[in-house]
Amino acid sequence: MKVLQEGGGKLLGWRDPDEQRAWVHENKTRELVDKRCTVAEAVSRFVKDGDYLASGGFGHVRVGMAVLYEIIRQRRRHLKLAGKTAVHDADLLMASGCVDEVEAAYTFGHELRGLSPGSRRMVQTGRVKVVAEISNAGYQWRFLAGMMGLPFIPARNLLGTDTLRHSSAKVIEDPFSGKPICLLPAAYPDAAFIHVQRADKFGNCQIDGSVVEDLELSRCARRLIITAEKIVDEEVIRAQPDRTAIPYVVVDAVCEVPFGSHPCQMPLDYFYDEEHIAEWLSLSRSDQGVAEYLDKYVFSTPDFGAYLAKVGGDAQLEKLRRIERYEEPMVAPWRNAER
């Protein structure tokens, strides 16, 4: 195999596929086991210091915020982050000091709300290092290679770009055409967390709306924590088997967490809490402000239920439901704010 070019980025999350297969055989069960537990128990068991971590959802949509806050609450350190479609989740994890390294695809911005002052400051001061870059599609295909049990996946993605120079990919001479082809290394996260609309106690999950890359991520991660708006009876899942986006065999923990994506959006259920996101963006402009936010919403609350009570409780949550149903107008605090 003739290597034509190699990216200079650090290779995160790669494993020998045969070693990964052996690990899964040893540590994952195919039995229908009740996997219900609390978020605190799931994080304590399955997220360790130094892990290569990936978050499901996209941007501010269907993010497993309950797990994220618990990771911060349990003060996990030296994590390596797959910054694939990471926005609010990546910002909080980096600003809180949980993450040391990140491979960036879609990171360090809050979309139309502005940039991410907390995580950007962590990189600018050297407390977090961007060790590699890749595209959104490139990251999804890294997960796809992991899902397929491959060491890499060929793609034209990244060819002819500066991103390639900062990635962990390699360019080889295609043995069939003789033309350059990019090889994207597989990714096997140590732990991933994904929020879904509903799951049964075994871990069979249904997702309303776009699955994004969660199909691939769920199947390549070693440990997978599922949070669900609702845990439903097994028969509800069996009634529509084609809706099962994530099967039980890849799941390690199932936690029922209503509004578990707050302040992010859960499609068809509730809208973004723009007031809360604006508060984070304002406070995260300084280390002192980050500490104030974490003290108020994470370290002084024992669990996600207490956090939801602090952000406005039932009244605020019902308001977000009404906005998602177009029954109440959305107010955008960031529209005229300094970015």
N, C-alpha and C positions, 0 to 999 in steps of 0.2 A: 504494500500500500504506500503510495507516494504522497507524503504530506507536503502541501504547497504553502500553507500558512497556519500559524497557531495564535490564538488569542492569548493575551497576557493576563487575563483575569484568573482569580483563584477558583479552583474547582470545589464547589460546595455540594454536599449531599450525594455524591456518586458512590455506588457500591458495586462490587462484583455481583452480577445478577444471580449467579449460582449460590453465592453466600446469602443473598437476600432471600432466595427461594428456600434455602435450608432454615433460615431464621423464622420465616413465616410458618413453615411446617412444624417447627418446634414450639412456637409461641402463640399461634392462632388456632382457635378451635372451630370446627364446622358444626358443632352441636348447637341446638337452639337453647341458648343460655340466657337467662334474664340478666341484662346488663345495666339495669337502672341503678343510678347512684347520684350523689350530689355533685355539683361542679367542683367543689373543694376536694372531694375524694378523687375525682377523675384527674384533676391537675396534679394532685399529690402523687398519684400512682404513675401517671404517664408522661409528665413533662418534667425533664431533669435539666439541671444546669448544663450549659454547653450544647444543648440539642440544636439541631437544624430544624426550624419550625416553619410551618406554612399555615396560612389562614384562608378559609374558603370565602365564597361570595365575591363581590367585585366592588372596589371603591368604597362607597358608603351604602352598598346594597347587600342585605342578607349576611351581615358580618356577625360572627359569634362573639359578641361583646362580653357576655357573661364569663366565658372562659378567659378572654383577654384580661379583664379586670382581676380575675382570680390569679392569673399568672403574675400580675403586678403585686397583688396582695400577698402572695406567697414568696415574693422577692426572688424570683428566678433570675439568674445572672448568666452572662456570657453566651446568650443565645445567638444563633446565626439565623437570619431571617430571609425567607424567599420573598423578595419584594416584587411579586409578579403583578398583582392588581391591587396593591396595598396602599391605602390612603389613610383613613382615620385609625385603622388598627396599627399600621406601621408607625404612624406618628406617635401614638401613645406608648407603644412598646419601646421605641427608641428613646423618647423623651424621659421615660421613667427609669432608664438605666438598665433595662432587662437585656438589651441587644448590644452586641459588640461589633458584629459584621452583617452586612446586607449585600445581596446580589440584586441590583436595581433594574426593574423594567418599568414599572408605573408607580413611582414613589415620590414622596416629598412635596405633594400638592394636595389641596382639598378641592380640586376641580374649580367650579365657578366661584367658590368661596374665597379663593386665594391660595397662597403657598402655606407650607407647614413650618411655622417658626420653630417649634420644639425640636423636631427631628433634624431640620436643617442646621440648627445651632449645634446639635450633638456632632454632626459631621464636620462642621466648620471648625470646631474646637478640638477635633481629633478623638473624641470619646467614642464615636462610632465610625467605622471605616466601610466605605463602599469598595468591596473587594473584587467585584465583577459587575458587568452590565450585560443586558440581554433585552430582546423585544418581548412584548406581551405574548405573541404567538410562539416565540422561541421558548418561553417558560412553559406554556401549555404543552408544547411538544416534548420538553424535558420530562414532564409528568407522564405524558403518553408513552414515552420510551420505558419509563419505570413501570407503568401499568402493564406493558407488554412483556416485561422481563428481559429487556434488551440493554446492552451497554450504551447504545447511542441510537439516534434516529437521523437519517439523512434529510436535508431540506435545502432549499435555495435561500431560505431566510438568512439574513445577515450578510450575504455575499455583497461585496462592494460598498460596505458601510464602515464608518468609524466604530460603530458599536461592536463589530466583530473583533476589532483590535483590543477591546477591553473585556471581551467575553472569555469563557473557558472552552469555546468551540474550536474545532480544527477544520481546515479545508483540505480535502484530498483530491486526487485525480480520480474521477469516476471510472471504474474499470470497464464500464460498458460503452460510454460515449467519449471518454478521454477529456471531458470538460470538468471544471472545478465543481465540487459539491461540498456543502457544509455539513459537518457531523456535530449534532447537538448532543452533549452527554446526558444520559438519563439522570433523573433526580429521585431520590428515595428519602423523603423527610423522616426524621426520627419521630416526629409527632405533628399531627394536623388537627385542626378543629373546624367544624362546619356546622352552620345553623340551618335548620330545615323547618318547613311548616309542620310536618307530622312524622312520627316514627312509632314503631311498635317497640315493645320491651326488649326484643331481640336485636334491634338495630336496623331493620328494614325501613328505608326513608323515602318519603315523597317530597318533591320540591315543586312548588307552583311558580311558573315563570322560567326564566333562563337558568339553566344549570351552570353556565359559564364553564370553568374548568374543573368543577367539583367531581364530575364523573371520573376523570383521570386521577385527580389528587387523592380521592378516597381509596383508590386501588393501588397506589404506589407508596403511601405512607405506612410506616411500621405501626404506629399507634394512631388511632383515630377516635377523637372525642366528638360525639354528636350532641348538640343541644337542639331541642325541638320546642316549637310553640305549644305543642300538645303531644302527649304519648297516647296513642289510640290502640284499640283492641286489634289483635292480629288479624281478625276477620275483615277489618276495614281495609287493611293493606292487601289481603288476598282477593278482595272484591275487584280490585283494579291492579293486577300484577304488572301490567305494562307501565304503571306509573312509578314503579320502584326504581329510583335513580341510584340509590346506594344500597347494596345488599348487606345483610347481617354479617356475612362471613368476614368482612373487612373492618367491622366496627368493634371497638374495645369498651366504650362507655356510652350510655344514653342518659341524658339529663333533661328533664322537663323544665323549661324556662320560658314562661310567657313573656313576651316583649324582650326576648333575649338578644335582639339585635339593636336595641336602643343605645345611642341616639340615632342609629342608622335606620334605613328603611327596610321593611319587610313587605315585599310586593303583595298587593291586594289586602294586606292586614293593617299596616300603619305606616305613616309618613316619617320622614326625617324630623328629628327635634332640632330645628334650626336655631332655636334660642340656646339650647345646650351646646351645640357645636360652636356657636358664636362665643359662648363663655369660655370654652376650651381654647379657641383660637386667640382670644384676648389674653387669657392667663398664661398661655404657653409662650408668650413673647419673652419670658424670663425664667430662669431656673427657680426663682422664688415663687413665681406664679404657678409653675408646674407642681411644685411641692404643695402649694395651697390647694390646687385642684385635687391632687391625689389624697391629701389629708381629708378633704371634705367629702369626696365621693367614693374613695376606695378603702383607705386604711381605717376610717371611722365607721365603715359599714361592714357587718359580718358576712353579708352575702348580697346577691343581686336583687333580691326582693327589697332589702333595706335601701339599696341604691335607688330603686325605682320610687320608693316612698319619698326619698330626699329630692328627686328631680321633679316632683309635682304630684306623684301618686295617681290615683284613679282618674282624677279630673284631667290632668295633663295627658295621660295615656288615651283616654277617650277622645280628647281633642285631636290627637294624632290619627286616630282611627277615622274621625270625621273628615279630616283633610285628605286622607288617602281615598276616601269614597267621594270626594268632590262635594261634600256637604258643608264645607267651611273653607274659606280662602286661606292660602298659605301666606304667612308673613315672612319676609326674608330680611333678617337683621343685618346681613352682610351686604345688602344691596348698595347702601350709601356709606358703609363703614370703610375706614382706612384698611387697606390690605397689606 
